[in-house]
Amino acid sequence: MSDSVPVFKETLLHADFKSAGEMLLDGWTMKKQLASAISNTGIDNLYEIAISRGAWGGKILGAGGAGCLMMLAPLDSRAAVVEALTVGAKTEGFEAACEIPVGFVQAGAEIVTNSYGR
Protein backbone atom coordinates (compact mmCIF):
# COMPACT_ATOMS: atom_id res chain seq x y z
CA MET A 1 0.00 0.00 0.00
CA SER A 2 2.86 2.38 0.73
CA ASP A 3 4.02 2.04 -2.89
CA SER A 4 0.84 3.81 -3.97
CA VAL A 5 1.70 7.06 -2.12
CA PRO A 6 3.82 8.64 -4.91
CA VAL A 7 1.18 7.70 -7.49
CA PHE A 8 -1.56 9.20 -5.29
CA LYS A 9 0.48 12.39 -4.93
CA GLU A 10 0.77 12.67 -8.70
CA THR A 11 -2.99 12.22 -9.17
CA LEU A 12 -3.57 15.13 -6.77
CA LEU A 13 -0.90 17.32 -8.39
CA HIS A 14 -2.59 16.74 -11.76
CA ALA A 15 -6.08 17.32 -10.30
CA ASP A 16 -7.10 13.81 -11.33
CA PHE A 17 -9.56 13.44 -8.48
CA LYS A 18 -11.40 10.52 -10.04
CA SER A 19 -8.20 8.44 -10.07
CA ALA A 20 -7.40 9.62 -6.54
CA GLY A 21 -10.84 8.52 -5.37
CA GLU A 22 -10.48 5.16 -7.09
CA MET A 23 -7.11 4.72 -5.38
CA LEU A 24 -8.75 5.46 -2.03
CA LEU A 25 -11.38 2.81 -2.77
CA ASP A 26 -8.65 0.27 -3.65
CA GLY A 27 -6.70 1.20 -0.51
CA TRP A 28 -9.81 0.86 1.65
CA THR A 29 -10.52 -2.57 0.18
CA MET A 30 -6.94 -3.70 0.86
CA LYS A 31 -6.88 -2.22 4.37
CA LYS A 32 -10.07 -4.04 5.38
CA GLN A 33 -8.37 -7.33 4.49
CA LEU A 34 -5.61 -6.68 7.06
CA ALA A 35 -7.78 -7.06 10.17
CA SER A 36 -11.46 -7.43 11.04
CA ALA A 37 -11.37 -4.45 13.45
CA ILE A 38 -10.45 -1.96 10.70
CA SER A 39 -14.12 -1.16 10.15
CA ASN A 40 -17.60 -2.05 11.34
CA THR A 41 -21.00 -2.56 9.76
CA GLY A 42 -22.03 1.08 10.20
CA ILE A 43 -18.92 2.47 8.52
CA ASP A 44 -19.12 -0.13 5.75
CA ASN A 45 -22.76 0.83 5.14
CA LEU A 46 -21.92 4.55 4.95
CA TYR A 47 -19.05 3.87 2.55
CA GLU A 48 -21.32 1.83 0.29
CA ILE A 49 -24.04 4.49 0.44
CA ALA A 50 -21.54 7.12 -0.73
CA ILE A 51 -20.27 4.90 -3.56
CA SER A 52 -23.84 4.12 -4.66
CA ARG A 53 -24.58 7.87 -4.86
CA GLY A 54 -21.59 8.53 -7.11
CA ALA A 55 -18.52 8.93 -4.88
CA TRP A 56 -15.31 7.57 -6.36
CA GLY A 57 -13.80 6.46 -3.05
CA GLY A 58 -12.92 7.61 0.41
CA LYS A 59 -10.92 7.21 3.57
CA ILE A 60 -11.61 7.04 7.26
CA LEU A 61 -9.76 9.75 9.16
CA GLY A 62 -9.18 9.78 12.91
CA ALA A 63 -9.42 6.93 15.36
CA GLY A 64 -11.16 5.66 18.43
CA GLY A 65 -14.71 6.25 17.24
CA ALA A 66 -14.30 10.00 16.80
CA GLY A 67 -13.16 10.26 13.24
CA CYS A 68 -14.53 11.32 9.89
CA LEU A 69 -15.36 9.65 6.62
CA MET A 70 -13.83 11.63 3.77
CA MET A 71 -15.22 10.88 0.32
CA LEU A 72 -14.12 12.09 -3.11
CA ALA A 73 -16.96 12.56 -5.57
CA PRO A 74 -17.63 14.51 -8.76
CA LEU A 75 -19.28 17.89 -8.23
CA ASP A 76 -22.50 16.71 -9.87
CA SER A 77 -22.80 13.90 -7.28
CA ARG A 78 -21.78 15.97 -4.25
CA ALA A 79 -25.25 16.94 -3.04
CA ALA A 80 -26.56 13.37 -3.35
CA VAL A 81 -23.54 11.96 -1.50
CA VAL A 82 -23.77 14.53 1.32
CA GLU A 83 -27.52 14.02 1.73
CA ALA A 84 -27.25 10.22 1.71
CA LEU A 85 -24.38 10.24 4.22
CA THR A 86 -26.20 12.65 6.52
CA VAL A 87 -29.31 10.45 6.57
CA GLY A 88 -27.23 7.26 6.68
CA ALA A 89 -25.14 8.45 9.64
CA LYS A 90 -28.29 9.08 11.67
CA THR A 91 -29.70 5.70 10.63
CA GLU A 92 -26.45 3.97 11.64
CA GLY A 93 -26.48 5.72 15.03
CA PHE A 94 -23.48 7.99 14.58
CA GLU A 95 -23.51 10.99 16.90
CA ALA A 96 -22.70 13.75 14.42
CA ALA A 97 -23.27 13.98 10.71
CA CYS A 98 -22.20 17.09 8.88
CA GLU A 99 -20.16 18.27 5.97
CA ILE A 100 -16.77 19.74 6.85
CA PRO A 101 -15.26 21.92 4.11
CA VAL A 102 -11.77 20.94 2.97
CA GLY A 103 -9.22 22.46 0.66
CA PHE A 104 -5.58 22.26 -0.32
CA VAL A 105 -2.95 24.47 1.34
CA GLN A 106 0.80 24.78 0.95
CA ALA A 107 1.50 24.79 4.71
CA GLY A 108 0.17 21.29 5.40
CA ALA A 109 -2.92 20.59 7.49
CA GLU A 110 -4.97 23.52 8.71
CA ILE A 111 -8.06 23.54 10.90
CA VAL A 112 -10.85 25.08 8.87
CA THR A 113 -13.59 24.63 11.44
CA ASN A 114 -13.96 22.98 14.78
CA SER A 115 -17.70 23.47 15.17
CA TYR A 116 -18.72 20.51 12.94
CA GLY A 117 -21.41 22.55 11.23
CA ARG A 118 -23.27 23.45 14.40
SETIGU-661616 format. One line per 2 residues: number of its first residue (from 1); their letters; for each residue x, y, z of C-alpha. Coordinates in steps of 0.05 Angstrom, whole numbers, plus 5000, padded with zeros to 4 digits. Layout:
N
NUM = A = X,Y,Z  ...
// end
This chain:
118
1 = MS = 5000,5000,5000  5057,5048,5015
3 = DS = 5080,5041,4942  5017,5076,4921
5 = VP = 5034,5141,4958  5076,5173,4902
7 = VF = 5024,5154,4850  4969,5184,4894
9 = KE = 5010,5248,4901  5015,5253,4826
11 = TL = 4940,5244,4817  4929,5303,4865
13 = LH = 4982,5346,4832  4948,5335,4765
15 = AD = 4878,5346,4794  4858,5276,4773
17 = FK = 4809,5269,4830  4772,5210,4799
19 = SA = 4836,5169,4799  4852,5192,4869
21 = GE = 4783,5170,4893  4790,5103,4858
23 = ML = 4858,5094,4892  4825,5109,4959
25 = LD = 4772,5056,4945  4827,5005,4927
27 = GW = 4866,5024,4990  4804,5017,5033
29 = TM = 4790,4949,5004  4861,4926,5017
31 = KK = 4862,4956,5087  4799,4919,5108
33 = QL = 4833,4853,5090  4888,4866,5141
35 = AS = 4844,4859,5203  4771,4851,5221
37 = AI = 4773,4911,5269  4791,4961,5214
39 = SN = 4718,4977,5203  4648,4959,5227
41 = TG = 4580,4949,5195  4559,5022,5204
43 = ID = 4622,5049,5170  4618,4997,5115
45 = NL = 4545,5017,5103  4562,5091,5099
47 = YE = 4619,5077,5051  4574,5037,5006
49 = IA = 4519,5090,5009  4569,5142,4985
51 = IS = 4595,5098,4929  4523,5082,4907
53 = RG = 4508,5157,4903  4568,5171,4858
55 = AW = 4630,5179,4902  4694,5151,4873
57 = GG = 4724,5129,4939  4742,5152,5008
59 = KI = 4782,5144,5071  4768,5141,5145
61 = LG = 4805,5195,5183  4816,5196,5258
63 = AG = 4812,5139,5307  4777,5113,5369
65 = GA = 4706,5125,5345  4714,5200,5336
67 = GC = 4737,5205,5265  4709,5226,5198
69 = LM = 4693,5193,5132  4723,5233,5075
71 = ML = 4696,5218,5006  4718,5242,4938
73 = AP = 4661,5251,4889  4647,5290,4825
75 = LD = 4614,5358,4835  4550,5334,4803
77 = SR = 4544,5278,4854  4564,5319,4915
79 = AA = 4495,5339,4939  4469,5267,4933
81 = VV = 4529,5239,4970  4525,5291,5026
83 = EA = 4450,5280,5035  4455,5204,5034
85 = LT = 4512,5205,5084  4476,5253,5130
87 = VG = 4414,5209,5131  4455,5145,5134
89 = AK = 4497,5169,5193  4434,5182,5233
91 = TE = 4406,5114,5213  4471,5079,5233
93 = GF = 4470,5114,5301  4530,5160,5292
95 = EA = 4530,5220,5338  4546,5275,5288
97 = AC = 4535,5280,5214  4556,5342,5178
99 = EI = 4597,5365,5119  4665,5395,5137
101 = PV = 4695,5438,5082  4765,5419,5059
103 = GF = 4816,5449,5013  4888,5445,4994
105 = VQ = 4941,5489,5027  5016,5496,5019
107 = AG = 5030,5496,5094  5003,5426,5108
109 = AE = 4942,5412,5150  4901,5470,5174
111 = IV = 4839,5471,5218  4783,5502,5177
113 = TN = 4728,5493,5229  4721,5460,5296
115 = SY = 4646,5469,5303  4626,5410,5259
117 = GR = 4572,5451,5225  4535,5469,5288
// end
